[in-house]
């Protein structure tokens, strides 16, 4: 998801196309205060966690590809994301004409 959002923001850098990307890892505030050895350990843990529970799959599927439940508590309730979904709808409406030009 991070690669896709980075590509979107490069293609549409204007402020009117910016939005908060849902389901994203936020670590910058934590990382700035960590010692190098702690940082390396945290980044290794995050990478292992992403490998075991890929962001693009854990909210869509109740179990992993090998039939095991995801480690941790994950869920998605659309009603709790209505504000985010409406914001994304508005951003898409603003770029729609740009997508179909040409």
C-alpha positions as CSV (number, residue, x, y, z in Angstrom):
1,X,0.0,0.0,0.0
2,X,2.8,2.4,0.7
3,X,4.3,2.0,-2.8
4,X,0.9,2.7,-4.4
5,X,0.2,5.8,-2.3
6,X,3.7,7.2,-3.0
7,X,3.1,6.7,-6.7
8,X,-0.3,8.4,-6.5
9,X,1.2,11.4,-4.7
10,X,4.0,11.7,-7.2
11,X,1.4,11.7,-10.1
12,X,-1.0,14.1,-8.3
13,X,1.1,16.4,-6.1
14,X,-1.4,19.2,-5.8
15,X,-2.9,19.9,-2.4
16,X,-6.4,19.3,-3.7
17,X,-5.5,15.6,-4.3
18,X,-3.9,14.9,-1.0
19,X,-5.6,12.6,1.6
20,X,-4.8,10.5,4.6
21,X,-3.9,7.0,3.5
22,X,-5.9,4.4,5.5
23,X,-4.3,1.3,7.0
24,X,-0.8,2.7,7.1
25,X,2.0,2.1,9.5
26,X,3.1,5.3,11.3
27,X,6.5,4.9,13.0
28,X,8.3,8.3,12.4
29,X,7.6,9.7,15.9
30,X,8.9,6.5,17.5
31,X,12.0,6.1,15.3
32,X,13.4,9.6,16.0
33,X,13.8,8.8,19.7
34,X,15.3,5.3,19.5
35,X,18.8,4.1,19.9
36,X,20.3,2.5,16.7
37,X,20.2,-1.0,18.1
38,X,16.6,-0.6,19.3
39,X,15.7,0.8,15.9
40,X,17.2,-2.2,14.0
41,X,15.3,-4.5,16.3
42,X,12.0,-2.6,15.7
43,X,12.5,-2.5,12.0
44,X,13.2,-6.3,11.9
45,X,10.1,-6.9,13.9
46,X,7.9,-4.7,11.6
47,X,9.3,-6.5,8.5
48,X,8.6,-9.9,10.1
49,X,5.1,-8.8,11.0
50,X,4.4,-7.5,7.5
51,X,5.6,-10.8,6.1
52,X,3.3,-12.9,8.4
53,X,0.3,-10.6,8.1
54,X,0.4,-8.6,4.8
55,X,-1.4,-5.3,5.0
56,X,-3.2,-5.9,1.7
57,X,-4.7,-9.3,2.9
58,X,-5.3,-9.2,6.6
59,X,-8.3,-6.9,6.4
60,X,-9.9,-8.8,3.5
61,X,-9.4,-12.4,4.5
62,X,-10.2,-14.0,7.9
63,X,-7.3,-16.4,7.6
64,X,-3.9,-16.5,5.9
65,X,-3.2,-18.4,2.7
66,X,-2.0,-21.4,4.7
67,X,-5.3,-21.5,6.7
68,X,-4.1,-20.0,9.9
69,X,-5.6,-17.0,11.6
70,X,-3.7,-13.8,11.6
71,X,-1.5,-12.9,14.6
72,X,-3.0,-9.9,16.4
73,X,-6.4,-8.3,16.3
74,X,-7.5,-7.1,12.9
75,X,-10.9,-6.1,11.6
76,X,-12.6,-3.7,9.4
77,X,-16.0,-2.1,10.0
78,X,-17.0,0.1,7.1
79,X,-19.2,2.4,9.3
80,X,-16.2,3.4,11.3
81,X,-14.5,4.4,8.0
82,X,-17.3,6.5,6.5
83,X,-15.4,9.8,6.9
84,X,-12.3,8.3,5.2
85,X,-14.3,6.6,2.5
86,X,-16.1,9.9,1.7
87,X,-12.8,11.8,1.6
88,X,-11.4,9.2,-0.8
89,X,-14.6,9.6,-2.9
90,X,-14.1,13.3,-3.1
91,X,-10.4,13.0,-4.1
92,X,-11.4,10.5,-6.8
93,X,-14.1,12.9,-8.1
94,X,-11.4,15.7,-8.4
95,X,-9.0,13.5,-10.4
96,X,-11.7,11.7,-12.5
97,X,-11.4,14.1,-15.4
98,X,-7.6,13.8,-15.3
99,X,-7.8,10.0,-15.6
100,X,-10.1,10.0,-18.6
101,X,-8.4,12.8,-20.6
102,X,-6.5,11.9,-23.6
